[in-house]
Every structure is written in C-alpha cells, then in structure tokens.
Amino acid sequence: MLKKGFVGIYILIVVLVIGIALFIYFSLIKSSGGLTSLMPSIKNEPLPSPSGSATIPSGKKFVGIMGSYVEDFATIKSWGGNTAHVYKNPGSTIEIGSALQSAKANGLYFMASVAKINQFNDAFDLTSFNSNTSKFLPDLDVVAGDPYFLGYWLIDEPCNSKKRSQVQAEDFDDLYKAVKAVNPQVPIVINFGTLECLQGFTSSSKPGLKFTDIGMFTVTEKKLMQRPSYIAEQAALTKGIKTYDPSIKILPQVEAVGLIQKGAPIPSASWIESAGLSTAKHLDVFDGMLFYSFHAFDNVNFIGDSISNVVNDPAYVSAFKTVFSAALK
C-alpha cells in the first residue's frame, strides 16, 4: 500500500509540472502574437549554390601553353601563364583528375585532350561516344563543376576538307546535348581551325543552337604570311559569333612548334613574341590565348621541335614572359 501511495503522488507531481509548463507556453504565445513570433527570424536570402555547380569563370582571360606535362606546370606559372593543357594519348599514364589537382596547386586553369570524337557519314560518331563516355570524359567525379577545369577538347577542325565530312549545325547541337546529358557541368572544347568554319554555321543557323563552350582557332606562320590581317579578321568574326551565343569563349592557339615534318624548327623567338602580342591586342574580344605545343609527340609525323626544345633559351623564355604579361595585364 505504501509503495502504491508513493507512485500515485509521483504521477500527480508529473501531471502538475506538465500542466504548469503548458499554461506558461500558451500564455507566451497569446501575449507575443502567435507561434511564429517565438521562432528564430529567417532572412529571405537566396540559398548558396550547391557544391560543384561552377562553370567556366566569366571575365577571365586564359593564357598559357598546350601540350604540356604535369611537370611543366611550374614552368608555365613561372613564365606568367595561368592555363595548362595536357594530351592523354593512348598508353599515357596521365590521370586527368590528378593532373587537374596539380594544375590548381600551381594556380593554373586546366584543359584536357583525351579522345577525339570521329566524323563519319556527314555527322559525329555519337554512337561510339554514348557507348563509352568514360573514354571521352574520364574522371568526371573529379573535374565536373570545378571552376579550374576548362573542358575536354573533343573535336578538331570539323571543316577540314580532308575529313570528307559535311557536318551540319544541328550535329554540333546534338553532340553538345549528348555530352551535357552525361554531366551538364562538363565544358566542351572544339578547335575549328579558323573561325570562318564556326561563323559559317552560326550565320545560317536558327537561334538557340549550341556549338561548344570553348571554340579555338590557330594562328600560324603560314596563315599570317598568306593573310597579314588574319588575327584582326578572326577578332571581327568573334564579335558575330558571340552575338549568336554570348556565352561562348574563343581562344586562339598560337603556333610554337615546328610543323610540316619531323625535325622542323620551332618558329623564332621574335616571331612568337610578335604573333603573341598581335593576338593579345584583341583580348577585348578573345577570351585568352594558348601557345602550342610544349611537347611534340613521337607518333605524329608532321610535328617537329616544340617549346621543350627551347625551354632554357633566354630569348624564348623572354618572349613567352613578355606575351603572358601583356595578355594578363
């Protein structure tokens, strides 16, 4: 009986405490104007962007060297560049994800070439792309959405007559959509050779087609000999292209490699400086400039000497530093 009495008293005390707490609570609600007034104030501010949603940075100029190795990144940075590009050829041990991290550690933006998408039957080979996306877009879990990653170079000179392919504007749009379906945060890079190629599509296309995120063209000794105003002409075309697609980035590739055959010498330091400075004059419309190439490749018959052959030559080092300084001033 005594134990039951204690239990009853305990229950009564608990009920009284709960009742008093509820009375105080509802009294506060009534006096303060409702339940929401007791809650923390929530500011009407936009939510932060989710991690990994970054795209190619706007307002930046991307200036550097293509065809580099990871061990060249420090050299590019020491010359004043801010961008590096690597080729991952068959058999290469370069991992794109780790190369991006190395580029970032050196304060460099990063672009990669892995596997080119072939052209055939007047279109791009999207069947091969869709069946093996990791071949063309490796290490997506690392690079996608990283603001230092400028993209994968997927197509080279689609208007080249030797490829015997007459792609249409819609083929670029199909390719763009196919890549973005894999991951919308992966930038696409296409080298058009000359901007007459890209402008030929945009000038006759219906509004809204997407061709690429970064479009490139080449500046070579041969082109400047044949067309002294070539760079200015490409700048004028860039304005029209950006009218069609204001988001597109245009990057000139300036020759710094021996072309035509094995053993061909790299252009002179004076030509590299002159061509580089002439290109840099138009960075009000171009989005940067890249020299090519730091290294030549053994399996390419039309590439001769490269930047790696003159990396310790004071005249060439001075030329690259002068151009990079002018481009990023």
SEBALUM-958309 format. One record per residue (C-alpha): residue number from 0; x, y, z. Coordinates in steps of 0.02 Angstrom, whole numbers. Example, Ala and Ser with C-alpha at 12.3 -4.5 7.8 and 13.67 -1.06 7.14 Angstrom:
2
pt base = 0 xx = 615 yy = -225 zz = 390
pt base = 1 xx = 684 yy = -53 zz = 357
This chain:
329
pt base = 0 xx = 0 yy = 0 zz = 0
pt base = 1 xx = 140 yy = 119 zz = 46
pt base = 2 xx = 226 yy = 93 zz = -124
pt base = 3 xx = 63 yy = 123 zz = -217
pt base = 4 xx = 41 yy = 285 zz = -121
pt base = 5 xx = 213 yy = 348 zz = -174
pt base = 6 xx = 177 yy = 303 zz = -356
pt base = 7 xx = 15 yy = 400 zz = -352
pt base = 8 xx = 100 yy = 553 zz = -278
pt base = 9 xx = 238 yy = 543 zz = -411
pt base = 10 xx = 110 yy = 536 zz = -554
pt base = 11 xx = 16 yy = 683 zz = -480
pt base = 12 xx = 176 yy = 787 zz = -472
pt base = 13 xx = 219 yy = 746 zz = -654
pt base = 14 xx = 45 yy = 795 zz = -712
pt base = 15 xx = 54 yy = 959 zz = -617
pt base = 16 xx = 225 yy = 1002 zz = -691
pt base = 17 xx = 165 yy = 967 zz = -869
pt base = 18 xx = 8 yy = 1068 zz = -839
pt base = 19 xx = 105 yy = 1218 zz = -775
pt base = 20 xx = 226 yy = 1209 zz = -922
pt base = 21 xx = 84 yy = 1204 zz = -1049
pt base = 22 xx = -2 yy = 1350 zz = -963
pt base = 23 xx = 155 yy = 1457 zz = -970
pt base = 24 xx = 188 yy = 1407 zz = -1153
pt base = 25 xx = 16 yy = 1453 zz = -1219
pt base = 26 xx = 14 yy = 1613 zz = -1116
pt base = 27 xx = 175 yy = 1667 zz = -1201
pt base = 28 xx = 103 yy = 1628 zz = -1373
pt base = 29 xx = -52 yy = 1730 zz = -1338
pt base = 30 xx = 43 yy = 1880 zz = -1271
pt base = 31 xx = 175 yy = 1881 zz = -1410
pt base = 32 xx = 59 yy = 1870 zz = -1559
pt base = 33 xx = 68 yy = 1687 zz = -1610
pt base = 34 xx = 183 yy = 1539 zz = -1629
pt base = 35 xx = 288 yy = 1611 zz = -1772
pt base = 36 xx = 343 yy = 1757 zz = -1664
pt base = 37 xx = 431 yy = 1636 zz = -1547
pt base = 38 xx = 530 yy = 1557 zz = -1691
pt base = 39 xx = 701 yy = 1621 zz = -1749
pt base = 40 xx = 693 yy = 1755 zz = -1883
pt base = 41 xx = 726 yy = 1684 zz = -2058
pt base = 42 xx = 802 yy = 1804 zz = -2183
pt base = 43 xx = 738 yy = 1799 zz = -2360
pt base = 44 xx = 907 yy = 1766 zz = -2440
pt base = 45 xx = 949 yy = 1656 zz = -2590
pt base = 46 xx = 1020 yy = 1486 zz = -2550
pt base = 47 xx = 1204 yy = 1463 zz = -2588
pt base = 48 xx = 1246 yy = 1371 zz = -2748
pt base = 49 xx = 1267 yy = 1185 zz = -2721
pt base = 50 xx = 1444 yy = 1117 zz = -2718
pt base = 51 xx = 1510 yy = 1077 zz = -2892
pt base = 52 xx = 1393 yy = 1192 zz = -2989
pt base = 53 xx = 1532 yy = 1303 zz = -3056
pt base = 54 xx = 1555 yy = 1333 zz = -3242
pt base = 55 xx = 1694 yy = 1418 zz = -3342
pt base = 56 xx = 1729 yy = 1580 zz = -3247
pt base = 57 xx = 1665 yy = 1738 zz = -3330
pt base = 58 xx = 1776 yy = 1888 zz = -3359
pt base = 59 xx = 1937 yy = 1786 zz = -3351
pt base = 60 xx = 2073 yy = 1777 zz = -3482
pt base = 61 xx = 2151 yy = 1604 zz = -3504
pt base = 62 xx = 2332 yy = 1620 zz = -3557
pt base = 63 xx = 2457 yy = 1479 zz = -3562
pt base = 64 xx = 2526 yy = 1329 zz = -3656
pt base = 65 xx = 2450 yy = 1173 zz = -3732
pt base = 66 xx = 2526 yy = 1001 zz = -3744
pt base = 67 xx = 2612 yy = 1009 zz = -3575
pt base = 68 xx = 2654 yy = 876 zz = -3447
pt base = 69 xx = 2614 yy = 892 zz = -3263
pt base = 70 xx = 2798 yy = 927 zz = -3228
pt base = 71 xx = 2787 yy = 1079 zz = -3344
pt base = 72 xx = 2652 yy = 1166 zz = -3242
pt base = 73 xx = 2776 yy = 1257 zz = -3130
pt base = 74 xx = 2869 yy = 1323 zz = -3283
pt base = 75 xx = 2709 yy = 1390 zz = -3361
pt base = 76 xx = 2668 yy = 1477 zz = -3198
pt base = 77 xx = 2843 yy = 1549 zz = -3181
pt base = 78 xx = 2829 yy = 1624 zz = -3356
pt base = 79 xx = 2668 yy = 1713 zz = -3304
pt base = 80 xx = 2539 yy = 1597 zz = -3382
pt base = 81 xx = 2379 yy = 1543 zz = -3295
pt base = 82 xx = 2322 yy = 1396 zz = -3402
pt base = 83 xx = 2390 yy = 1225 zz = -3447
pt base = 84 xx = 2327 yy = 1091 zz = -3565
pt base = 85 xx = 2377 yy = 908 zz = -3573
pt base = 86 xx = 2357 yy = 772 zz = -3702
pt base = 87 xx = 2316 yy = 599 zz = -3639
pt base = 88 xx = 2373 yy = 491 zz = -3783
pt base = 89 xx = 2349 yy = 303 zz = -3794
pt base = 90 xx = 2466 yy = 224 zz = -3668
pt base = 91 xx = 2488 yy = 386 zz = -3572
pt base = 92 xx = 2496 yy = 370 zz = -3384
pt base = 93 xx = 2423 yy = 544 zz = -3357
pt base = 94 xx = 2266 yy = 542 zz = -3250
pt base = 95 xx = 2155 yy = 689 zz = -3289
pt base = 96 xx = 2086 yy = 707 zz = -3114
pt base = 97 xx = 2257 yy = 710 zz = -3030
pt base = 98 xx = 2326 yy = 825 zz = -3167
pt base = 99 xx = 2186 yy = 948 zz = -3129
pt base = 100 xx = 2234 yy = 947 zz = -2946
pt base = 101 xx = 2416 yy = 979 zz = -2992
pt base = 102 xx = 2364 yy = 1123 zz = -3104
pt base = 103 xx = 2263 yy = 1200 zz = -2964
pt base = 104 xx = 2409 yy = 1180 zz = -2845
pt base = 105 xx = 2510 yy = 1286 zz = -2967
pt base = 106 xx = 2371 yy = 1414 zz = -2985
pt base = 107 xx = 2328 yy = 1360 zz = -3163
pt base = 108 xx = 2167 yy = 1330 zz = -3257
pt base = 109 xx = 2164 yy = 1163 zz = -3345
pt base = 110 xx = 2106 yy = 1089 zz = -3511
pt base = 111 xx = 2123 yy = 909 zz = -3571
pt base = 112 xx = 2127 yy = 811 zz = -3733
pt base = 113 xx = 2086 yy = 628 zz = -3712
pt base = 114 xx = 2000 yy = 552 zz = -3863
pt base = 115 xx = 1931 yy = 644 zz = -4013
pt base = 116 xx = 1756 yy = 604 zz = -4075
pt base = 117 xx = 1765 yy = 545 zz = -4255
pt base = 118 xx = 1669 yy = 615 zz = -4401
pt base = 119 xx = 1589 yy = 498 zz = -4525
pt base = 120 xx = 1439 yy = 490 zz = -4639
pt base = 121 xx = 1424 yy = 680 zz = -4628
pt base = 122 xx = 1399 yy = 678 zz = -4440
pt base = 123 xx = 1486 yy = 649 zz = -4274
pt base = 124 xx = 1503 yy = 472 zz = -4210
pt base = 125 xx = 1386 yy = 488 zz = -4061
pt base = 126 xx = 1359 yy = 301 zz = -4057
pt base = 127 xx = 1539 yy = 272 zz = -4002
pt base = 128 xx = 1527 yy = 418 zz = -3881
pt base = 129 xx = 1367 yy = 358 zz = -3798
pt base = 130 xx = 1430 yy = 179 zz = -3784
pt base = 131 xx = 1592 yy = 228 zz = -3697
pt base = 132 xx = 1577 yy = 401 zz = -3618
pt base = 133 xx = 1717 yy = 367 zz = -3493
pt base = 134 xx = 1838 yy = 355 zz = -3640
pt base = 135 xx = 1799 yy = 532 zz = -3694
pt base = 136 xx = 1757 yy = 607 zz = -3523
pt base = 137 xx = 1866 yy = 522 zz = -3392
pt base = 138 xx = 1870 yy = 567 zz = -3207
pt base = 139 xx = 1704 yy = 658 zz = -3212
pt base = 140 xx = 1684 yy = 638 zz = -3024
pt base = 141 xx = 1838 yy = 748 zz = -3002
pt base = 142 xx = 1829 yy = 876 zz = -3142
pt base = 143 xx = 1644 yy = 910 zz = -3170
pt base = 144 xx = 1593 yy = 1078 zz = -3099
pt base = 145 xx = 1769 yy = 1128 zz = -3047
pt base = 146 xx = 1794 yy = 1311 zz = -3096
pt base = 147 xx = 1976 yy = 1274 zz = -3141
pt base = 148 xx = 1925 yy = 1143 zz = -3269
pt base = 149 xx = 1900 yy = 1222 zz = -3440
pt base = 150 xx = 1843 yy = 1065 zz = -3529
pt base = 151 xx = 1881 yy = 917 zz = -3641
pt base = 152 xx = 1940 yy = 950 zz = -3818
pt base = 153 xx = 1827 yy = 833 zz = -3916
pt base = 154 xx = 1829 yy = 889 zz = -4099
pt base = 155 xx = 1972 yy = 951 zz = -4208
pt base = 156 xx = 1944 yy = 1053 zz = -4367
pt base = 157 xx = 1770 yy = 991 zz = -4417
pt base = 158 xx = 1778 yy = 1092 zz = -4579
pt base = 159 xx = 1940 yy = 1011 zz = -4638
pt base = 160 xx = 1907 yy = 951 zz = -4814
pt base = 161 xx = 2023 yy = 802 zz = -4791
pt base = 162 xx = 1897 yy = 727 zz = -4670
pt base = 163 xx = 1768 yy = 719 zz = -4811
pt base = 164 xx = 1633 yy = 761 zz = -4689
pt base = 165 xx = 1499 yy = 893 zz = -4708
pt base = 166 xx = 1429 yy = 909 zz = -4534
pt base = 167 xx = 1278 yy = 1020 zz = -4505
pt base = 168 xx = 1243 yy = 1145 zz = -4368
pt base = 169 xx = 1120 yy = 1025 zz = -4289
pt base = 170 xx = 1258 yy = 895 zz = -4273
pt base = 171 xx = 1352 yy = 1010 zz = -4154
pt base = 172 xx = 1194 yy = 1039 zz = -4054
pt base = 173 xx = 1166 yy = 850 zz = -4044
pt base = 174 xx = 1343 yy = 824 zz = -3983
pt base = 175 xx = 1325 yy = 964 zz = -3855
pt base = 176 xx = 1165 yy = 889 zz = -3788
pt base = 177 xx = 1242 yy = 714 zz = -3782
pt base = 178 xx = 1387 yy = 775 zz = -3675
pt base = 179 xx = 1277 yy = 878 zz = -3561
pt base = 180 xx = 1162 yy = 729 zz = -3537
pt base = 181 xx = 1309 yy = 637 zz = -3461
pt base = 182 xx = 1350 yy = 785 zz = -3349
pt base = 183 xx = 1288 yy = 963 zz = -3377
pt base = 184 xx = 1440 yy = 1035 zz = -3287
pt base = 185 xx = 1567 yy = 969 zz = -3414
pt base = 186 xx = 1632 yy = 1104 zz = -3534
pt base = 187 xx = 1661 yy = 1059 zz = -3716
pt base = 188 xx = 1808 yy = 1121 zz = -3821
pt base = 189 xx = 1816 yy = 1118 zz = -4012
pt base = 190 xx = 1958 yy = 1179 zz = -4122
pt base = 191 xx = 1882 yy = 1250 zz = -4282
pt base = 192 xx = 2049 yy = 1287 zz = -4364
pt base = 193 xx = 1986 yy = 1456 zz = -4421
pt base = 194 xx = 1832 yy = 1549 zz = -4360
pt base = 195 xx = 1764 yy = 1554 zz = -4537
pt base = 196 xx = 1716 yy = 1374 zz = -4500
pt base = 197 xx = 1614 yy = 1415 zz = -4344
pt base = 198 xx = 1545 yy = 1577 zz = -4416
pt base = 199 xx = 1483 yy = 1480 zz = -4566
pt base = 200 xx = 1371 yy = 1381 zz = -4451
pt base = 201 xx = 1311 yy = 1519 zz = -4336
pt base = 202 xx = 1271 yy = 1640 zz = -4477
pt base = 203 xx = 1148 yy = 1520 zz = -4557
pt base = 204 xx = 1076 yy = 1431 zz = -4404
pt base = 205 xx = 913 yy = 1454 zz = -4314
pt base = 206 xx = 931 yy = 1538 zz = -4144
pt base = 207 xx = 970 yy = 1435 zz = -3991
pt base = 208 xx = 1085 yy = 1300 zz = -4057
pt base = 209 xx = 1237 yy = 1261 zz = -3950
pt base = 210 xx = 1402 yy = 1225 zz = -4035
pt base = 211 xx = 1531 yy = 1221 zz = -3896
pt base = 212 xx = 1580 yy = 1304 zz = -3733
pt base = 213 xx = 1755 yy = 1350 zz = -3797
pt base = 214 xx = 1795 yy = 1374 zz = -3980
pt base = 215 xx = 1976 yy = 1381 zz = -4036
pt base = 216 xx = 2067 yy = 1430 zz = -4195
pt base = 217 xx = 2251 yy = 1426 zz = -4243
pt base = 218 xx = 2373 yy = 1566 zz = -4279
pt base = 219 xx = 2520 yy = 1503 zz = -4383
pt base = 220 xx = 2666 yy = 1574 zz = -4480
pt base = 221 xx = 2589 yy = 1513 zz = -4641
pt base = 222 xx = 2420 yy = 1594 zz = -4608
pt base = 223 xx = 2499 yy = 1762 zz = -4562
pt base = 224 xx = 2609 yy = 1758 zz = -4718
pt base = 225 xx = 2457 yy = 1725 zz = -4828
pt base = 226 xx = 2339 yy = 1841 zz = -4731
pt base = 227 xx = 2432 yy = 1979 zz = -4636
pt base = 228 xx = 2267 yy = 2041 zz = -4560
pt base = 229 xx = 2214 yy = 1864 zz = -4512
pt base = 230 xx = 2210 yy = 1895 zz = -4322
pt base = 231 xx = 2106 yy = 2054 zz = -4341
pt base = 232 xx = 1988 yy = 1960 zz = -4458
pt base = 233 xx = 1966 yy = 1822 zz = -4329
pt base = 234 xx = 1929 yy = 1954 zz = -4196
pt base = 235 xx = 1793 yy = 2028 zz = -4307
pt base = 236 xx = 1716 yy = 1856 zz = -4333
pt base = 237 xx = 1721 yy = 1827 zz = -4145
pt base = 238 xx = 1604 yy = 1975 zz = -4119
pt base = 239 xx = 1475 yy = 1900 zz = -4236
pt base = 240 xx = 1491 yy = 1728 zz = -4157
pt base = 241 xx = 1465 yy = 1800 zz = -3984
pt base = 242 xx = 1312 yy = 1892 zz = -4045
pt base = 243 xx = 1239 yy = 1722 zz = -4088
pt base = 244 xx = 1297 yy = 1642 zz = -3924
pt base = 245 xx = 1356 yy = 1767 zz = -3793
pt base = 246 xx = 1414 yy = 1627 zz = -3677
pt base = 247 xx = 1542 yy = 1553 zz = -3795
pt base = 248 xx = 1728 yy = 1576 zz = -3759
pt base = 249 xx = 1852 yy = 1599 zz = -3902
pt base = 250 xx = 2034 yy = 1551 zz = -3878
pt base = 251 xx = 2168 yy = 1573 zz = -4013
pt base = 252 xx = 2306 yy = 1442 zz = -4021
pt base = 253 xx = 2470 yy = 1523 zz = -4072
pt base = 254 xx = 2598 yy = 1413 zz = -4158
pt base = 255 xx = 2754 yy = 1375 zz = -4057
pt base = 256 xx = 2801 yy = 1210 zz = -4136
pt base = 257 xx = 2886 yy = 1154 zz = -4295
pt base = 258 xx = 2756 yy = 1098 zz = -4421
pt base = 259 xx = 2756 yy = 1001 zz = -4584
pt base = 260 xx = 2885 yy = 868 zz = -4537
pt base = 261 xx = 2990 yy = 788 zz = -4402
pt base = 262 xx = 3138 yy = 895 zz = -4356
pt base = 263 xx = 3059 yy = 1057 zz = -4418
pt base = 264 xx = 3119 yy = 1200 zz = -4308
pt base = 265 xx = 3007 yy = 1296 zz = -4191
pt base = 266 xx = 2967 yy = 1473 zz = -4251
pt base = 267 xx = 3092 yy = 1604 zz = -4197
pt base = 268 xx = 3076 yy = 1688 zz = -4028
pt base = 269 xx = 3046 yy = 1855 zz = -4115
pt base = 270 xx = 2901 yy = 1782 zz = -4217
pt base = 271 xx = 2824 yy = 1702 zz = -4063
pt base = 272 xx = 2832 yy = 1867 zz = -3970
pt base = 273 xx = 2765 yy = 1967 zz = -4117
pt base = 274 xx = 2622 yy = 1846 zz = -4155
pt base = 275 xx = 2581 yy = 1831 zz = -3971
pt base = 276 xx = 2574 yy = 2019 zz = -3944
pt base = 277 xx = 2470 yy = 2042 zz = -4102
pt base = 278 xx = 2346 yy = 1915 zz = -4033
pt base = 279 xx = 2347 yy = 1993 zz = -3860
pt base = 280 xx = 2292 yy = 2160 zz = -3936
pt base = 281 xx = 2122 yy = 2080 zz = -3968
pt base = 282 xx = 2089 yy = 2010 zz = -3796
pt base = 283 xx = 1944 yy = 2131 zz = -3783
pt base = 284 xx = 1851 yy = 2001 zz = -3888
pt base = 285 xx = 1957 yy = 1844 zz = -3869
pt base = 286 xx = 1949 yy = 1756 zz = -3701
pt base = 287 xx = 2135 yy = 1722 zz = -3691
pt base = 288 xx = 2267 yy = 1636 zz = -3795
pt base = 289 xx = 2366 yy = 1475 zz = -3788
pt base = 290 xx = 2533 yy = 1431 zz = -3867
pt base = 291 xx = 2553 yy = 1257 zz = -3939
pt base = 292 xx = 2642 yy = 1147 zz = -3903
pt base = 293 xx = 2753 yy = 1116 zz = -3753
pt base = 294 xx = 2794 yy = 942 zz = -3818
pt base = 295 xx = 2790 yy = 856 zz = -3986
pt base = 296 xx = 2729 yy = 678 zz = -4000
pt base = 297 xx = 2827 yy = 533 zz = -4067
pt base = 298 xx = 2681 yy = 460 zz = -4163
pt base = 299 xx = 2641 yy = 620 zz = -4258
pt base = 300 xx = 2739 yy = 639 zz = -4420
pt base = 301 xx = 2702 yy = 823 zz = -4453
pt base = 302 xx = 2766 yy = 892 zz = -4286
pt base = 303 xx = 2946 yy = 947 zz = -4264
pt base = 304 xx = 3030 yy = 1042 zz = -4124
pt base = 305 xx = 2924 yy = 1113 zz = -3984
pt base = 306 xx = 2937 yy = 1227 zz = -3833
pt base = 307 xx = 3025 yy = 1088 zz = -3738
pt base = 308 xx = 3173 yy = 1109 zz = -3856
pt base = 309 xx = 3195 yy = 1292 zz = -3809
pt base = 310 xx = 3135 yy = 1291 zz = -3629
pt base = 311 xx = 3304 yy = 1353 zz = -3567
pt base = 312 xx = 3338 yy = 1475 zz = -3709
pt base = 313 xx = 3335 yy = 1653 zz = -3637
pt base = 314 xx = 3264 yy = 1729 zz = -3796
pt base = 315 xx = 3114 yy = 1611 zz = -3798
pt base = 316 xx = 3085 yy = 1624 zz = -3611
pt base = 317 xx = 3083 yy = 1813 zz = -3628
pt base = 318 xx = 2961 yy = 1803 zz = -3774
pt base = 319 xx = 2836 yy = 1697 zz = -3678
pt base = 320 xx = 2851 yy = 1805 zz = -3522
pt base = 321 xx = 2825 yy = 1964 zz = -3624
pt base = 322 xx = 2670 yy = 1897 zz = -3709
pt base = 323 xx = 2594 yy = 1825 zz = -3550
pt base = 324 xx = 2623 yy = 1988 zz = -3458
pt base = 325 xx = 2540 yy = 2088 zz = -3596
pt base = 326 xx = 2393 yy = 1969 zz = -3608
pt base = 327 xx = 2356 yy = 1968 zz = -3421
pt base = 328 xx = 2394 yy = 2149 zz = -3378
